[in-house]
């Protein structure tokens, strides 16, 4: 990578060819090149057997030239070009001489002629770079078209231009790949674009391989890609991380998460391609829209992270449906799956028609331990007891401290912090907070002096994110470098704490198991407070995921995981640590087969099939069919399918005409809006009732209609608070509440502790309570204040807001398919944006940028960056100076994300222009007019 370092000091505007304008007239250099080539040809004729190709180029051509001539006469950019040609020649010679390449002199002639002919105002070094990049992409594309089993390296950098290698070094500091990554990228199935599942331990570097394959697809093959990730936070993180690559390599990075995403996606002009980064739910809707618009073949690659989530309830079933549709309907789309090790990977291999690659590589060695009493035992499956005593806990405990900390957690964490980082997984959210406070009571005073200024900055940012409010637990623990992390935090708090931990400002996080499945936050030591999550024993896969966070590549020589168990849990711990990995089973029949019903409905609605026989043919391509003997013990798949079709007819979502199946209007609205089948009828009735007395003087009625049905099951209203808030409503709002079944008198009786009639609609009352929470958020824009007012955790309020925004987007698409609900369409479209950001209107454009939270948006607005265009054209250096507590990396990602968003919006507007200016295909001609 030495040439990269040299180029960092060079300006693109500088002319490196100043003395070579007349090089084509003075052909001494080219003559020497040709003379050397002729000498090499004569030498090869005398040494090679007759069967070999005498025109093959070897390194000796370069050797025959005077080294001083190249060193002194050529600029560094041309030296790099010649070195690349030498490397290509070596690769060609080792792979066989059946394919000829142009000689070095021909390449130099062409490059010099282009340089001499280019306008004086154009940077010649830049032109050469672009020529080399274009040539490399062309070579890679040609190689991909003619790939064979004898050719594994398709271009300068695994089938990609050298610029990708430079970007990896510049943007991520990656100068080389692990050996397994190189092996995986050179697999024959990868080169020939066959499906692949590859499995590695946590933190093994799986994602980089997938990203390189994505870049090859969008840059070289000019195809769209879909990257499916399990959580919104991971989608946003990946959008930020890949936006800079998109700007440099000319492709779009689009976010499909929460309420974001356009269906169908914008059709790009000029061959520009898109990378859609999506959650499981949004990926399913995206694939449906591509099928409906006959554009699924435009997707060249679909990548799934955490493929083992196929067995994870309804979300896993949705992922299975998405993959089955792509497998069945697009022969041109390659599928790459990344997974943790599974006990039945062969089932997934059969389902995806894929090959597998497995490696147990970890960049940092992991040592697993169990703590029993005061003994630390190393996990060794070869031992009879599975454990081998290594040492005792070193810290001496007083009797009082022993009572407070019987599991010696303080001793275990202080062995590594503050010098190194530590993650402490706890069974419950409350336990996370309690353990964090307990640890801080016994930490030395010198912990306060560690990075004190940065901790003070973090405390101010946490306070700003809460509009002046701050969690009292974090106020106590952050000065000592400790914090908790669980779903009870707001999104902004979570991001601030994650960044602080990644940067070393915080050295210890007490967290729940969800952190292990989310963003990558490694640690020197990982401690599992208990072998339980809540009251359930953790699964082997969960344990591996949490323990796998130990060890930070490039920082630690090794990582340690310690599982704390009580003596009575000894045998459970042994079973957990020595058990084989769990198996992954299809979830299509889970939850009374609701997901299978959804699959049937969407297949008929998309006109993929219109009869039961073809439905069965499609099901043969699912994981459910592969595992039918295990999952359909009591009835055959045919019977299950017939029952599903019948149930959809009963629900009014399917109809029949002879043997043909058709979706009803309600059925079409249900699958187009991705509405839960158990809620579609109720939603339709609520919307129809709402039309009879729609209240437009307030948001309350609309907000009630998009309050998620399932969230009301998680909430128990504080009835006195409910009554107080109801009393503050206007007469029109109270009338509306009574209209939907929530009269003020009924709430008053509940607040007074009196009994209510059994006929009272408790579900509607709970939804109204949550609707009042959302209304308060829209009015006050202060999550902390609203959470305290309604006696709810701020994490629940944050989750409610996110769920309401996503459901509002679903209801918007639902109403688009039903003419009688047309008044709602524009109303729900506007409400989706309000709920998605829940901030002052002027901040919404800034918060559309991935990773920009409310407090950061306020800072940007105050600094003069008031629009998306302002931010997209900002100088990152000036941005760092203007915005407090913003580092250079964050500024670069922010500007790149803003630029990408501007390009997306411009492309969408351009599509509208093109559609307006395109001549209709069915435009009547002169002869047709006479018919009328």
PyMOL commands that set and color helices and strands:
alter all, ss='L'
color gray80, all
select helices_A, chain A and resi 2-7+28-47+60-64+67-73+76-95+104-117+124-145+162-172+179-185+188-191+206-219+232-249+280-292+296-298+307-311+313-329+345-352+399-404+409-414+429-441+446-449+452-465+472-480+491-502+514-517+540-547+567-578+590-605+612-619+623-626+628-631+637-650+665-672+677-692+700-705+710-714+719-727+731-739+744-751+762-780+783-789+794-816+819-837+841-847+854-862+868-872+876-882+888-917+926-929
alter helices_A, ss='H'
color red, helices_A
select strands_A, chain A and resi 196-199+224-228+252-256+274-278+299-304+334-339+355-358+365-372+375-379+387-392+422-425+482-485+508-511+525-528+532-533+536-537+558-565+654-657+660-663
alter strands_A, ss='S'
color yellow, strands_A
deselect
rebuild
show_as cartoon
